[in-house]
Amino acid sequence: MNPDILNEILQRLQKEEMKITRQRKRIIEVMYEHRDHIDAEALYLILKQQNAGVSRATIYRTLEMLVEKRLIRKMDFGEGRCVYEFKLGQPHHDHMKCLRCGKVIEFNDHIIELRQNTICQNYKFYPTSHVMQIYGLCCECREKEKKDCD
């Protein structure tokens, strides 16, 4: 991820007259440092370990505000918790989730994107965003499952 992304996020929030509190800035910095899918509880534990003085409520409010401003993406992989990732500075991508080990594989397929756009055009539908999540078994877990069946 481009190091300027962090500054761009802070500038966009200032431009929209959002307060950049010490806590909000630290939440954004930890997400930037983590650079992967992260949930609110993991963020809280990291910040608690760093003695950042950030409450769970502040984390949830900040995450929702960043989603609303379209700076981060919120995803629900069906585990009873949502994970977040930076949207800004990253090309669109979709996800495959292993149901056994929890591994998340990011991918981008130009043909899938074109087909989705064609479908939207056929229905005279204007998409503002979309999420594709494919669930199954990763290669490693599939190999283990084959061995378990022998």
N, C-alpha and C positions, 0 to 999 in steps of 0.2 A: 504494500500500500504506500502510496506517495506520502512523504512526511508533511507535505503542505495541506493534506486533507484535514488534519486536526485543526490547523489554523483557519481553514475555510469554514469548517463547521462552526467554530466560535464566532467568526465574522458574520456568518448567516444568522446566527441567533441574535447577535447584537443588532444587525440590520432590521430584524423583526421585533426589536425592542424587548427581547427576552433577557431577563437578568442572568448574568453569568456569575453565579455564586461560586464560592470556593468548592462546595460540594458537587455542584453540577459539572464544573470543570474537571474535577478529579474523576468522576464517573466516566466522562467522555475519554479522559486520558487512559484510564484502565481498560476501557473497551478497545481503544486504539492499540494499546500495548498487547492486549490479548489476541487481537486480529483473527478471531475465530467465532464460532457460534458460542454464545454465553448466555446463561439465564440470570435472572435477578438475584437468586440466592448465591450463585457463584460470585457474582459481582460484590454482593454484601460481604461474603467471607473474605475476599481479597482485600476489600476496603477496611474491614474490621481488623485484619491482620496488620494492616499498615497504620492503624490508629488514625484513620482519616476522619472519624467523627461523622459518618454519614449513616442515616437511619434507613431501614428498609422502605419506609414510606417515601422518603426522598428519592430513593433509587427507582421505585415503581413510577412515581410522578415524572421523574426525569426521562425514563425510558418511554413512557407514553407520549410525552411532549416531543421527543426526538422522532418517534414514529409519525406523529401528527404532522411534523415539519418535513417528513419524508427524507430524513437524514440517516435513519436506520430502518432495517426491515425486521418485522416481528413474524416469527414462524411457530406454528404449533405442530409438532411431530407426533401428537397424540399420546404424550406421556404424562399429561396432567400439568405440564409446565410449558411456557413459551421460551424460545431462545431468540436472541437478537444478533444482528450483524450489521456492519456498516453498509449502507446503500451507496453513499456518495463515494465516488472514485473507484467503484467496482463495476465491471460490466455485468449486465444481467446474466444470471445463471439460475439453474434449477438444482434440485437435490434428489439423491437416492439415499434411502435410510435403511440400514441393515436392522432387521427385527431381532436378531440374536445378540449381536455385540454392540449395537447402537452407533456404529460408524456412519458418518455422513459424508457422502461423495458429492462434490459440486461438479456440474457439467453444463455445457452450453452446446446446443445443437441448432445450427442455422436452419436446417430443414424443418424442424419442429416449430421454430419461431415463425417461419414463413407460412406454414400451414395454419397456425393459430391466427395469424393476421388475415389470411384468406377467409377463414371461417367467420371472423368478426366482420369483414367487409360484406360477405354474403348475407349476413343478418343485419347489416347496417348498424352495427354495434361499435361504439367507440370505447376501447379498453383504456383504463387509466393505469392498471397494473394487473399482473397475474402471478400466480405461484403454481409451480408444478412440483409435486413430491411423489416419488416412486418408492414403494416399500417392497422389500424382499430380503434376500440374503446376499451378502458380499461373497466374493470368491473364496476367501478363507473359511467363512462359516459354512458355505456350501460344501467345501471339501471335507470339513469336519463331520457334517451331516451324512455325507456319503459313507464315511468310515464308520459312523455310528450305526448305519443300516446294514453293514456287512456282517 
